[in-house]
Amino acid sequence: MKTLVLNCGSSSIKYQFIDTETETALAKGVVDRIGMTGAVLTHQRYDGDKIKIAGEILDHTAAIEYVLGVMMSKNHGVIDEKKDIEAVGHRVVHGGETFSGSVFITNEVINVLQENIELAPLHNPPNIKGIQACKKLLPDAPQVGVFDTAFHLKMPPKAYLYGIPFELYKRYQIRRYGFHGTSHLFVSNRAAELLGQDINKLRIITAHLGNGCSMAAVKYGHSIDTSMGFTPLEGLMMGTRSGDLDPSLILYIMGKEGLSLHEAGILLNKHSGLTGISGESSDMREILAAVKDEHKRATYAFEMFCYRIKKYYGAYAAAMGGVDAFVFTGGIGENAVDVRTEVCRDMEFLGLKLDEQRNEDNEEIISSNSSAVKIMRISTNEELVIAMDTDKIVSEMLQSADQSSL
């Protein structure tokens, strides 16, 4: 099935056009600065052909029209007409407690997504805009929503409940949801494949490290705990997000600085983390360059980042009663040799023994032969997970429709 996978943000759309039979991307790209001056579409075909198109792209519908236009273009396209797109899979950040798996998108599903906007006010609205745009532009293509939170929704209550009055959980669905679910799902399954073992017998800790960062304890194929919580702010320190902190701290800062709730949210989500500590950048590459120049605050940021990963590794090792594999993924996890080295330093007592040369060479298995835990570096592929889920759900729906017509 040839599936268009969309990841719609507030001012950008990332996309891939995937053939699920071969599990290959026929085309991929991104539309940046939607609704702003200087909007641009960057498109790349499977054979390396690449093009950038600048234009006035006012909204998500116009952005997807641009994507469809370049996909059908004579010189840079991969399809002849819109009907060659057999299905559309959407990354949807938050499904609340309603959706524990991917779903065929109906008007009722859209209504639930709108009800969950307050749980993900920055993410769900553009996700919904992408769905509505595809209803208009690709009316014959079935659409599927694949949720960031779904992989984590089977966590036990001891992991997802907070120590607040239980009535608040029941009233407002305040609980740990977790995010990056498609990435944790993909790399944990890929780890099992590479090791030639049954995932239902493995205890795996996955670390998705990018501008947003999260870790998950995957026991026998299921997420039993994860570092992000009610929102993507909790857990590890990230590019611009604070991660874990004392809840009273923000109340103290709000009082001292006279911040509103909105301003406090911006402080924690946009001006904290690596950016806030280093004063330099949210980009780990720039942080590492500053560390080499003996920049003190950049060194603090680097050490804090790695230290928190170590702490979560220890916590999840205890939660699962041991670890069989530890997986690094995401832009930092896949590329930052120094981060992997620092995280694994002095961790042999918890089973981690890095092979320096394998790590330097960015191999998939970077642990030494004597390491009790396999340390792995795996490139994530969230888009493929979305495409395969979309294929499965649409195929089941079509099969069901055929049987009902007999």
C-alpha beads as a LAMMPS data file, in Angstrom:
LAMMPS data file: protein, C-alpha beads

406 atoms
405 bonds

1 atom types
1 bond types

-500.0 500.0 xlo xhi
-500.0 500.0 ylo yhi
-500.0 500.0 zlo zhi

Masses

1 110.0

Atoms # bond

1 1 1 0.000 0.000 0.000
2 1 1 1.367 3.411 -0.977
3 1 1 0.807 5.619 2.052
4 1 1 1.370 9.315 2.659
5 1 1 2.599 9.839 6.240
6 1 1 2.104 13.316 7.698
7 1 1 3.514 14.883 10.856
8 1 1 1.833 18.274 11.149
9 1 1 3.243 20.901 13.499
10 1 1 2.039 24.424 14.125
11 1 1 4.167 25.936 11.328
12 1 1 5.608 22.896 9.567
13 1 1 4.644 19.588 7.971
14 1 1 7.045 16.662 7.657
15 1 1 6.013 13.953 5.226
16 1 1 7.049 10.649 3.697
17 1 1 5.429 8.664 0.899
18 1 1 6.026 5.003 1.775
19 1 1 5.452 1.769 -0.119
20 1 1 4.566 -0.617 2.708
21 1 1 5.179 -3.707 0.558
22 1 1 8.883 -2.864 0.265
23 1 1 9.004 -0.705 3.425
24 1 1 10.776 2.038 1.469
25 1 1 10.226 5.790 1.255
26 1 1 9.528 6.826 -2.339
27 1 1 9.700 10.498 -1.363
28 1 1 10.075 12.634 1.732
29 1 1 10.245 16.264 2.672
30 1 1 9.192 19.121 4.875
31 1 1 7.219 22.335 4.536
32 1 1 8.612 25.034 6.828
33 1 1 7.319 28.428 7.979
34 1 1 3.650 27.812 7.188
35 1 1 1.731 31.079 7.599
36 1 1 4.972 33.117 7.680
37 1 1 7.107 34.944 5.172
38 1 1 9.777 32.837 3.541
39 1 1 7.794 29.589 3.532
40 1 1 9.610 26.790 1.719
41 1 1 9.005 23.174 0.657
42 1 1 12.000 20.827 0.539
43 1 1 11.276 17.592 -1.355
44 1 1 13.519 14.600 -2.025
45 1 1 12.772 11.603 -4.213
46 1 1 14.018 8.047 -3.538
47 1 1 16.729 8.414 -6.209
48 1 1 18.241 11.489 -4.549
49 1 1 16.562 14.082 -6.752
50 1 1 15.969 17.128 -4.528
51 1 1 14.143 20.411 -4.957
52 1 1 13.278 23.474 -2.857
53 1 1 10.201 25.544 -3.610
54 1 1 9.540 28.903 -1.959
55 1 1 6.055 30.361 -1.929
56 1 1 3.201 31.914 -0.032
57 1 1 1.940 29.005 2.063
58 1 1 -0.736 30.450 4.304
59 1 1 -2.122 27.349 6.031
60 1 1 -1.913 23.561 6.294
61 1 1 -4.281 23.009 3.373
62 1 1 -2.088 25.122 1.104
63 1 1 1.001 23.297 2.401
64 1 1 -0.424 19.873 1.587
65 1 1 -1.494 21.177 -1.842
66 1 1 2.160 22.080 -2.452
67 1 1 3.231 18.587 -1.350
68 1 1 0.722 16.925 -3.665
69 1 1 1.790 19.215 -6.513
70 1 1 5.461 18.304 -6.281
71 1 1 4.638 14.607 -5.798
72 1 1 2.715 14.700 -9.121
73 1 1 5.200 16.908 -10.989
74 1 1 6.757 15.561 -14.157
75 1 1 10.366 16.239 -13.170
76 1 1 10.353 15.539 -9.435
77 1 1 7.256 13.482 -8.718
78 1 1 6.557 9.869 -7.804
79 1 1 2.841 9.566 -8.686
80 1 1 0.686 10.398 -11.697
81 1 1 -2.476 11.449 -9.873
82 1 1 -3.913 11.850 -6.374
83 1 1 -5.653 8.480 -6.411
84 1 1 -2.201 6.844 -6.424
85 1 1 -2.102 7.764 -2.725
86 1 1 -3.932 4.777 -1.277
87 1 1 -4.048 5.957 2.348
88 1 1 -2.901 8.722 4.676
89 1 1 -1.348 8.078 8.083
90 1 1 -1.136 10.911 10.592
91 1 1 1.123 11.252 13.594
92 1 1 -1.222 12.419 16.361
93 1 1 0.375 13.419 19.633
94 1 1 -2.429 12.895 22.143
95 1 1 -5.368 10.510 22.208
96 1 1 -5.982 10.779 25.948
97 1 1 -7.158 7.536 27.526
98 1 1 -9.562 6.892 24.648
99 1 1 -7.164 5.401 22.120
100 1 1 -4.826 2.575 23.097
101 1 1 -3.896 1.936 19.467
102 1 1 -4.061 3.399 15.987
103 1 1 -7.550 4.157 14.620
104 1 1 -9.384 4.700 11.361
105 1 1 -10.277 8.388 11.355
106 1 1 -13.984 9.218 11.396
107 1 1 -15.870 12.346 12.396
108 1 1 -16.321 10.805 15.845
109 1 1 -12.552 10.322 16.184
110 1 1 -11.963 13.948 15.171
111 1 1 -14.415 15.048 17.859
112 1 1 -12.437 13.112 20.489
113 1 1 -9.184 14.679 19.262
114 1 1 -10.753 18.100 19.667
115 1 1 -11.835 17.203 23.207
116 1 1 -8.211 16.294 23.966
117 1 1 -6.800 19.617 22.759
118 1 1 -6.416 20.799 26.348
119 1 1 -4.082 17.846 26.975
120 1 1 -1.853 18.824 24.022
121 1 1 -2.660 22.434 23.090
122 1 1 0.474 22.870 20.989
123 1 1 0.234 19.598 19.066
124 1 1 -3.321 18.367 18.589
125 1 1 -4.652 21.480 16.763
126 1 1 -2.152 21.230 13.865
127 1 1 -2.639 17.432 13.793
128 1 1 -6.382 18.048 13.315
129 1 1 -5.691 20.693 10.643
130 1 1 -3.732 18.113 8.657
131 1 1 -6.581 15.624 8.899
132 1 1 -9.145 18.212 7.793
133 1 1 -6.936 19.303 4.885
134 1 1 -6.637 15.716 3.654
135 1 1 -10.415 15.243 3.891
136 1 1 -10.713 18.146 1.468
137 1 1 -7.787 17.399 -0.857
138 1 1 -7.832 13.574 -0.799
139 1 1 -11.490 12.741 -0.130
140 1 1 -11.202 9.149 -1.373
141 1 1 -8.111 8.234 0.646
142 1 1 -8.787 6.541 4.017
143 1 1 -7.022 8.203 6.928
144 1 1 -5.536 6.652 10.076
145 1 1 -4.353 8.304 13.282
146 1 1 -1.286 6.854 15.020
147 1 1 -0.820 8.183 18.536
148 1 1 2.411 9.116 20.323
149 1 1 0.811 8.055 23.586
150 1 1 -0.639 4.681 22.535
151 1 1 2.432 2.492 23.185
152 1 1 2.512 3.659 26.811
153 1 1 -1.176 3.323 27.665
154 1 1 -0.799 -0.186 29.087
155 1 1 1.525 0.975 31.860
156 1 1 0.387 -0.230 35.294
157 1 1 -1.358 2.270 37.609
158 1 1 1.703 2.362 39.895
159 1 1 3.625 3.885 36.977
160 1 1 1.044 6.231 35.465
161 1 1 -0.688 7.668 38.538
162 1 1 0.621 10.773 40.299
163 1 1 0.594 11.324 44.052
164 1 1 -2.319 13.762 43.918
165 1 1 -5.957 13.239 44.988
166 1 1 -7.347 10.353 42.944
167 1 1 -10.478 12.386 42.195
168 1 1 -8.351 14.758 40.078
169 1 1 -7.221 11.845 37.918
170 1 1 -10.828 10.737 37.429
171 1 1 -12.080 14.266 36.781
172 1 1 -9.354 15.591 34.472
173 1 1 -7.466 12.487 33.248
174 1 1 -4.314 13.702 35.004
175 1 1 -1.846 10.833 34.622
176 1 1 1.423 9.896 32.981
177 1 1 0.818 9.446 29.248
178 1 1 4.314 9.379 27.793
179 1 1 5.276 10.318 24.233
180 1 1 7.606 9.237 21.408
181 1 1 5.669 5.962 21.538
182 1 1 6.164 5.055 17.882
183 1 1 9.926 5.530 18.241
184 1 1 10.196 3.426 21.417
185 1 1 8.049 0.742 19.782
186 1 1 10.135 0.659 16.599
187 1 1 13.601 0.593 18.161
188 1 1 12.715 -1.979 20.839
189 1 1 11.387 -4.340 18.176
190 1 1 14.380 -3.617 15.951
191 1 1 16.723 -4.389 18.862
192 1 1 15.089 -7.784 19.302
193 1 1 15.477 -8.480 15.565
194 1 1 19.163 -7.541 15.573
195 1 1 19.772 -9.750 18.599
196 1 1 17.814 -12.617 17.045
197 1 1 15.661 -12.934 20.159
198 1 1 11.981 -12.879 21.038
199 1 1 11.012 -9.414 22.281
200 1 1 8.536 -11.074 24.634
201 1 1 11.530 -12.397 26.575
202 1 1 13.632 -9.209 26.629
203 1 1 13.956 -6.274 29.026
204 1 1 14.964 -3.217 26.998
205 1 1 15.617 0.390 27.986
206 1 1 15.183 2.777 25.061
207 1 1 16.535 6.339 25.029
208 1 1 15.076 8.643 22.375
209 1 1 17.431 11.626 22.474
210 1 1 16.757 14.577 20.206
211 1 1 15.526 18.113 20.801
212 1 1 12.832 16.316 22.788
213 1 1 14.088 13.419 24.906
214 1 1 12.438 10.469 26.619
215 1 1 13.291 7.022 27.922
216 1 1 11.119 3.938 28.263
217 1 1 11.296 0.668 30.153
218 1 1 10.101 -1.961 27.659
219 1 1 9.521 -5.267 29.422
220 1 1 8.586 -8.250 27.280
221 1 1 7.381 -5.995 24.446
222 1 1 5.320 -3.589 26.583
223 1 1 6.126 -0.130 27.915
224 1 1 5.860 -0.367 31.699
225 1 1 7.228 3.119 32.423
226 1 1 8.442 6.185 30.546
227 1 1 10.074 9.467 31.487
228 1 1 7.692 11.957 29.858
229 1 1 4.483 12.414 31.796
230 1 1 1.198 14.303 31.593
231 1 1 2.987 16.523 29.054
232 1 1 6.292 16.172 27.151
233 1 1 7.941 18.474 29.728
234 1 1 8.655 15.857 32.407
235 1 1 11.694 13.606 32.565
236 1 1 15.092 14.126 30.943
237 1 1 16.582 17.552 30.358
238 1 1 16.033 18.459 26.709
239 1 1 16.991 21.060 24.128
240 1 1 14.758 23.797 25.517
241 1 1 12.657 21.929 28.132
242 1 1 13.591 21.707 31.794
243 1 1 12.647 18.101 32.461
244 1 1 12.161 17.040 36.092
245 1 1 12.090 19.757 38.744
246 1 1 10.534 20.508 42.123
247 1 1 6.905 21.616 41.432
248 1 1 7.227 24.360 44.046
249 1 1 10.148 25.833 42.140
250 1 1 7.979 27.204 39.341
251 1 1 5.538 28.705 41.865
252 1 1 8.503 30.408 43.538
253 1 1 9.798 31.756 40.208
254 1 1 6.337 32.950 39.191
255 1 1 6.093 34.916 42.426
256 1 1 9.583 36.403 42.168
257 1 1 9.374 37.258 38.450
258 1 1 5.666 38.072 38.289
259 1 1 5.048 35.504 35.550
260 1 1 1.640 34.487 34.262
261 1 1 0.771 30.815 33.712
262 1 1 1.426 31.279 29.998
263 1 1 4.786 32.941 30.596
264 1 1 5.791 30.214 33.052
265 1 1 4.960 27.588 30.436
266 1 1 7.133 29.364 27.878
267 1 1 9.994 29.581 30.392
268 1 1 9.951 25.832 31.069
269 1 1 9.301 24.704 27.487
270 1 1 11.246 27.195 25.364
271 1 1 14.016 28.767 27.456
272 1 1 15.217 25.968 29.731
273 1 1 17.128 22.710 29.229
274 1 1 20.392 22.831 27.266
275 1 1 19.599 26.371 26.097
276 1 1 18.884 27.685 29.561
277 1 1 21.917 26.129 31.231
278 1 1 24.512 26.691 28.507
279 1 1 23.331 30.101 27.361
280 1 1 24.632 28.937 23.997
281 1 1 22.312 26.614 22.110
282 1 1 19.805 23.762 22.211
283 1 1 21.891 21.889 19.609
284 1 1 24.072 19.187 21.160
285 1 1 26.638 19.609 18.374
286 1 1 27.169 23.228 19.402
287 1 1 27.183 22.279 23.083
288 1 1 29.918 19.687 22.467
289 1 1 31.981 22.199 20.482
290 1 1 31.703 24.660 23.375
291 1 1 32.714 21.931 25.854
292 1 1 35.902 21.366 23.847
293 1 1 36.577 25.106 24.178
294 1 1 36.200 24.702 27.975
295 1 1 32.987 26.716 28.140
296 1 1 31.894 26.177 31.747
297 1 1 28.122 26.502 31.291
298 1 1 28.146 24.266 28.218
299 1 1 30.020 21.688 30.313
300 1 1 27.349 21.916 33.007
301 1 1 24.646 21.388 30.363
302 1 1 26.417 18.357 28.846
303 1 1 27.076 16.732 32.219
304 1 1 23.513 17.352 33.462
305 1 1 22.076 15.895 30.254
306 1 1 24.082 12.674 30.542
307 1 1 23.643 12.392 34.324
308 1 1 19.858 12.353 34.061
309 1 1 19.994 9.590 31.460
310 1 1 22.158 7.561 33.852
311 1 1 19.625 8.053 36.662
312 1 1 16.698 6.896 34.546
313 1 1 18.679 3.892 33.335
314 1 1 19.261 2.851 36.947
315 1 1 15.610 3.401 37.843
316 1 1 14.318 1.355 34.918
317 1 1 16.846 -1.428 35.537
318 1 1 15.364 -1.692 39.024
319 1 1 11.774 -1.467 37.746
320 1 1 12.290 -4.370 35.326
321 1 1 14.492 -6.493 37.575
322 1 1 17.375 -6.290 35.124
323 1 1 18.219 -5.215 31.568
324 1 1 19.078 -7.169 28.446
325 1 1 19.575 -4.262 26.007
326 1 1 20.025 -0.485 26.154
327 1 1 19.165 1.398 22.958
328 1 1 20.232 4.899 21.915
329 1 1 18.131 6.547 19.182
330 1 1 17.075 10.001 17.942
331 1 1 19.326 12.698 16.506
332 1 1 21.578 12.877 19.583
333 1 1 21.386 9.193 20.464
334 1 1 22.307 8.110 16.953
335 1 1 25.082 10.642 16.293
336 1 1 26.634 12.010 19.515
337 1 1 29.510 9.636 20.312
338 1 1 30.521 11.712 23.351
339 1 1 27.031 11.509 24.868
340 1 1 26.970 7.722 24.592
341 1 1 30.469 7.525 26.075
342 1 1 29.592 9.706 29.058
343 1 1 26.281 7.957 29.753
344 1 1 27.989 4.544 29.847
345 1 1 31.003 5.713 31.858
346 1 1 31.377 3.921 35.236
347 1 1 28.231 1.887 34.576
348 1 1 29.772 -1.590 34.431
349 1 1 28.172 -2.440 37.785
350 1 1 24.813 -2.037 35.992
351 1 1 25.880 -4.168 33.050
352 1 1 27.106 -1.488 30.603
353 1 1 30.553 -1.863 29.040
354 1 1 31.081 0.185 25.902
355 1 1 33.424 -0.774 23.083
356 1 1 35.105 2.542 22.270
357 1 1 35.912 1.678 18.660
358 1 1 32.444 0.352 17.846
359 1 1 30.975 3.452 19.448
360 1 1 33.286 5.722 17.440
361 1 1 32.351 3.868 14.242
362 1 1 28.617 4.262 14.977
363 1 1 27.941 0.538 14.711
364 1 1 24.535 -0.852 15.663
365 1 1 25.907 -2.881 18.570
366 1 1 28.435 -0.748 20.446
367 1 1 28.939 -2.796 23.619
368 1 1 32.042 -4.853 24.254
369 1 1 31.857 -8.624 23.955
370 1 1 32.025 -8.924 27.742
371 1 1 29.210 -6.452 28.433
372 1 1 26.333 -8.033 30.367
373 1 1 23.893 -5.685 28.607
374 1 1 23.893 -5.177 24.848
375 1 1 24.361 -1.461 24.134
376 1 1 22.841 -0.525 20.787
377 1 1 22.592 2.445 18.438
378 1 1 19.489 2.127 16.255
379 1 1 18.102 4.642 13.774
380 1 1 14.456 5.223 14.547
381 1 1 11.788 5.148 11.840
382 1 1 8.542 6.495 13.246
383 1 1 7.175 7.123 9.764
384 1 1 7.458 3.450 8.857
385 1 1 5.554 2.488 12.030
386 1 1 2.789 4.924 11.051
387 1 1 2.693 3.615 7.473
388 1 1 2.550 -0.043 8.542
389 1 1 -0.189 0.641 11.107
390 1 1 -2.133 2.540 8.448
391 1 1 -1.765 -0.364 6.004
392 1 1 -2.966 -2.847 8.627
393 1 1 -6.031 -0.853 9.686
394 1 1 -7.105 0.107 6.158
395 1 1 -6.633 -3.466 4.895
396 1 1 -8.724 -4.841 7.774
397 1 1 -11.404 -2.240 7.099
398 1 1 -11.542 -3.091 3.383
399 1 1 -11.616 -6.820 4.107
400 1 1 -14.449 -6.318 6.565
401 1 1 -16.379 -4.264 4.014
402 1 1 -15.919 -6.996 1.373
403 1 1 -17.194 -9.685 3.733
404 1 1 -20.226 -7.657 4.754
405 1 1 -21.202 -7.229 1.110
406 1 1 -21.259 -10.980 0.460

Bonds

1 1 1 2
2 1 2 3
3 1 3 4
4 1 4 5
5 1 5 6
6 1 6 7
7 1 7 8
8 1 8 9
9 1 9 10
10 1 10 11
11 1 11 12
12 1 12 13
13 1 13 14
14 1 14 15
15 1 15 16
16 1 16 17
17 1 17 18
18 1 18 19
19 1 19 20
20 1 20 21
21 1 21 22
22 1 22 23
23 1 23 24
24 1 24 25
25 1 25 26
26 1 26 27
27 1 27 28
28 1 28 29
29 1 29 30
30 1 30 31
31 1 31 32
32 1 32 33
33 1 33 34
34 1 34 35
35 1 35 36
36 1 36 37
37 1 37 38
38 1 38 39
39 1 39 40
40 1 40 41
41 1 41 42
42 1 42 43
43 1 43 44
44 1 44 45
45 1 45 46
46 1 46 47
47 1 47 48
48 1 48 49
49 1 49 50
50 1 50 51
51 1 51 52
52 1 52 53
53 1 53 54
54 1 54 55
55 1 55 56
56 1 56 57
57 1 57 58
58 1 58 59
59 1 59 60
60 1 60 61
61 1 61 62
62 1 62 63
63 1 63 64
64 1 64 65
65 1 65 66
66 1 66 67
67 1 67 68
68 1 68 69
69 1 69 70
70 1 70 71
71 1 71 72
72 1 72 73
73 1 73 74
74 1 74 75
75 1 75 76
76 1 76 77
77 1 77 78
78 1 78 79
79 1 79 80
80 1 80 81
81 1 81 82
82 1 82 83
83 1 83 84
84 1 84 85
85 1 85 86
86 1 86 87
87 1 87 88
88 1 88 89
89 1 89 90
90 1 90 91
91 1 91 92
92 1 92 93
93 1 93 94
94 1 94 95
95 1 95 96
96 1 96 97
97 1 97 98
98 1 98 99
99 1 99 100
100 1 100 101
101 1 101 102
102 1 102 103
103 1 103 104
104 1 104 105
105 1 105 106
106 1 106 107
107 1 107 108
108 1 108 109
109 1 109 110
110 1 110 111
111 1 111 112
112 1 112 113
113 1 113 114
114 1 114 115
115 1 115 116
116 1 116 117
117 1 117 118
118 1 118 119
119 1 119 120
120 1 120 121
121 1 121 122
122 1 122 123
123 1 123 124
124 1 124 125
125 1 125 126
126 1 126 127
127 1 127 128
128 1 128 129
129 1 129 130
130 1 130 131
131 1 131 132
132 1 132 133
133 1 133 134
134 1 134 135
135 1 135 136
136 1 136 137
137 1 137 138
138 1 138 139
139 1 139 140
140 1 140 141
141 1 141 142
142 1 142 143
143 1 143 144
144 1 144 145
145 1 145 146
146 1 146 147
147 1 147 148
148 1 148 149
149 1 149 150
150 1 150 151
151 1 151 152
152 1 152 153
153 1 153 154
154 1 154 155
155 1 155 156
156 1 156 157
157 1 157 158
158 1 158 159
159 1 159 160
160 1 160 161
161 1 161 162
162 1 162 163
163 1 163 164
164 1 164 165
165 1 165 166
166 1 166 167
167 1 167 168
168 1 168 169
169 1 169 170
170 1 170 171
171 1 171 172
172 1 172 173
173 1 173 174
174 1 174 175
175 1 175 176
176 1 176 177
177 1 177 178
178 1 178 179
179 1 179 180
180 1 180 181
181 1 181 182
182 1 182 183
183 1 183 184
184 1 184 185
185 1 185 186
186 1 186 187
187 1 187 188
188 1 188 189
189 1 189 190
190 1 190 191
191 1 191 192
192 1 192 193
193 1 193 194
194 1 194 195
195 1 195 196
196 1 196 197
197 1 197 198
198 1 198 199
199 1 199 200
200 1 200 201
201 1 201 202
202 1 202 203
203 1 203 204
204 1 204 205
205 1 205 206
206 1 206 207
207 1 207 208
208 1 208 209
209 1 209 210
210 1 210 211
211 1 211 212
212 1 212 213
213 1 213 214
214 1 214 215
215 1 215 216
216 1 216 217
217 1 217 218
218 1 218 219
219 1 219 220
220 1 220 221
221 1 221 222
222 1 222 223
223 1 223 224
224 1 224 225
225 1 225 226
226 1 226 227
227 1 227 228
228 1 228 229
229 1 229 230
230 1 230 231
231 1 231 232
232 1 232 233
233 1 233 234
234 1 234 235
235 1 235 236
236 1 236 237
237 1 237 238
238 1 238 239
239 1 239 240
240 1 240 241
241 1 241 242
242 1 242 243
243 1 243 244
244 1 244 245
245 1 245 246
246 1 246 247
247 1 247 248
248 1 248 249
249 1 249 250
250 1 250 251
251 1 251 252
252 1 252 253
253 1 253 254
254 1 254 255
255 1 255 256
256 1 256 257
257 1 257 258
258 1 258 259
259 1 259 260
260 1 260 261
261 1 261 262
262 1 262 263
263 1 263 264
264 1 264 265
265 1 265 266
266 1 266 267
267 1 267 268
268 1 268 269
269 1 269 270
270 1 270 271
271 1 271 272
272 1 272 273
273 1 273 274
274 1 274 275
275 1 275 276
276 1 276 277
277 1 277 278
278 1 278 279
279 1 279 280
280 1 280 281
281 1 281 282
282 1 282 283
283 1 283 284
284 1 284 285
285 1 285 286
286 1 286 287
287 1 287 288
288 1 288 289
289 1 289 290
290 1 290 291
291 1 291 292
292 1 292 293
293 1 293 294
294 1 294 295
295 1 295 296
296 1 296 297
297 1 297 298
298 1 298 299
299 1 299 300
300 1 300 301
301 1 301 302
302 1 302 303
303 1 303 304
304 1 304 305
305 1 305 306
306 1 306 307
307 1 307 308
308 1 308 309
309 1 309 310
310 1 310 311
311 1 311 312
312 1 312 313
313 1 313 314
314 1 314 315
315 1 315 316
316 1 316 317
317 1 317 318
318 1 318 319
319 1 319 320
320 1 320 321
321 1 321 322
322 1 322 323
323 1 323 324
324 1 324 325
325 1 325 326
326 1 326 327
327 1 327 328
328 1 328 329
329 1 329 330
330 1 330 331
331 1 331 332
332 1 332 333
333 1 333 334
334 1 334 335
335 1 335 336
336 1 336 337
337 1 337 338
338 1 338 339
339 1 339 340
340 1 340 341
341 1 341 342
342 1 342 343
343 1 343 344
344 1 344 345
345 1 345 346
346 1 346 347
347 1 347 348
348 1 348 349
349 1 349 350
350 1 350 351
351 1 351 352
352 1 352 353
353 1 353 354
354 1 354 355
355 1 355 356
356 1 356 357
357 1 357 358
358 1 358 359
359 1 359 360
360 1 360 361
361 1 361 362
362 1 362 363
363 1 363 364
364 1 364 365
365 1 365 366
366 1 366 367
367 1 367 368
368 1 368 369
369 1 369 370
370 1 370 371
371 1 371 372
372 1 372 373
373 1 373 374
374 1 374 375
375 1 375 376
376 1 376 377
377 1 377 378
378 1 378 379
379 1 379 380
380 1 380 381
381 1 381 382
382 1 382 383
383 1 383 384
384 1 384 385
385 1 385 386
386 1 386 387
387 1 387 388
388 1 388 389
389 1 389 390
390 1 390 391
391 1 391 392
392 1 392 393
393 1 393 394
394 1 394 395
395 1 395 396
396 1 396 397
397 1 397 398
398 1 398 399
399 1 399 400
400 1 400 401
401 1 401 402
402 1 402 403
403 1 403 404
404 1 404 405
405 1 405 406
